[in-house]
């Protein structure tokens, strides 16, 4: 192989590589303006999502308002959709019975708070004043209560059926 053939082959390779780089840069020029797209993956382990905001305080405040002694009218703002007239009467009867049995006030602990749609779910453990303990997964939704959170109607109905 002569020097002339070697130089022309190298020049051709450089020209082809330069043209390919130019075509690539023209084709991806709109991506360069928008910024590079990076998909973070480490050995098939997804990157962690943004951490949930500190929700334990507001959710506990919502539960404490629901677990305080009193009638259903004082608890309606903490329940998604409020409490209807018939639901309120049934709830007031159950609340009076529970108060007579010494179950109020209730204390709560909240664990495993997870984002779920527009709200959160949490594992809630309630302890009655007489020592009874119950745990259940409860859904909370944003709403017009003083804490900014309400117990979902579905969670309330499941809780009511669980305790009888």
SVG drawing of the C-alpha trace seen along z (x, -y; Angstrom):
<svg xmlns="http://www.w3.org/2000/svg" viewBox="-82 -26 86 32">
<polyline fill="none" stroke="black" stroke-width="0.4" points="0.0,0.0 1.4,-3.3 1.5,-6.5 -0.9,-8.2 -3.5,-5.4 -3.2,-5.5 -3.6,-9.3 -6.6,-9.3 -8.3,-6.4 -7.7,-8.3 -9.1,-11.5 -12.2,-9.7 -12.8,-8.2 -12.5,-11.6 -14.9,-13.1 -17.4,-10.3 -17.2,-10.6 -17.5,-14.4 -20.5,-14.2 -22.1,-11.6 -21.5,-13.9 -22.9,-16.9 -26.0,-15.0 -26.4,-13.8 -26.0,-17.3 -28.5,-18.7 -31.0,-15.9 -30.7,-16.4 -30.4,-20.2 -33.9,-20.6 -33.1,-18.1 -30.0,-20.1 -32.0,-23.2 -34.5,-21.3 -31.7,-19.6 -30.5,-16.1 -32.9,-13.3 -31.6,-11.1 -33.3,-8.0 -31.8,-7.1 -31.5,-3.3 -29.1,-1.5 -29.2,2.3 -33.0,2.3 -33.6,0.5 -35.8,-2.6 -34.7,-5.9 -36.7,-6.8 -39.6,-9.2 -39.7,-12.5 -40.2,-12.0 -43.7,-12.6 -44.2,-15.8 -44.4,-15.4 -48.0,-14.4 -48.0,-12.7 -48.9,-15.9 -52.0,-16.9 -53.2,-13.3 -52.9,-12.9 -54.8,-16.2 -57.6,-14.9 -57.8,-11.6 -57.7,-13.3 -60.6,-15.6 -62.6,-12.5 -61.6,-10.5 -62.5,-13.3 -65.7,-13.0 -68.7,-14.8 -71.4,-14.5 -71.2,-13.9 -71.8,-17.6 -68.4,-18.5 -66.8,-15.7 -68.5,-16.3 -65.8,-18.7 -63.2,-15.9 -65.2,-13.4 -65.2,-13.5 -68.6,-14.7 -69.7,-15.4 -72.3,-13.5 -75.9,-13.2 -78.9,-13.5 -79.5,-9.8 -75.8,-9.0 -75.5,-11.6 -78.3,-10.1 -76.7,-6.6 -73.3,-8.0 -74.5,-10.0 -76.1,-6.9 -72.9,-4.9 -70.8,-7.8 -73.0,-8.1 -72.7,-4.3 -68.9,-4.4 -68.6,-7.4 -70.7,-5.5 -68.4,-2.5 -65.4,-4.7 -63.8,-4.5 -63.2,-8.2 -60.9,-9.9 -59.0,-7.8 -55.3,-8.1 -53.8,-7.4 -50.5,-6.4 -49.9,-6.7 -47.4,-4.6 -46.6,-3.8 -47.9,-7.0 -48.1,-6.6 -49.3,-8.9 -52.4,-7.6 -54.0,-9.7 -54.6,-13.2 -54.3,-12.1 -52.6,-9.6 -53.2,-6.2 -51.8,-5.3 -51.9,-2.4 -53.7,-3.8 -53.8,-2.3 -56.4,-3.6 -56.2,-3.0 -59.4,-3.6 -59.3,-5.0 -60.4,-1.6 -57.4,0.1 -59.0,1.5 -56.8,1.4 -57.7,1.5 -55.6,1.1 -56.8,0.3 -55.5,-1.2 -57.2,-4.6 -57.4,-6.8 -57.2,-10.6 -58.2,-13.1 -57.6,-16.9 -60.6,-18.8 -62.1,-21.8 -61.4,-20.8 -59.3,-22.8 -56.4,-20.5 -56.8,-20.4 -57.4,-16.7 -60.5,-14.5 -61.0,-10.8 -62.4,-9.3 -66.1,-8.2 -65.1,-4.7 -62.6,-4.4 -65.2,-5.6 -67.7,-3.0 -65.1,-0.2 -64.2,-1.4 -67.8,-1.6 -68.5,2.0 -65.4,3.3 -66.3,2.0 -70.0,2.9"/>
</svg>
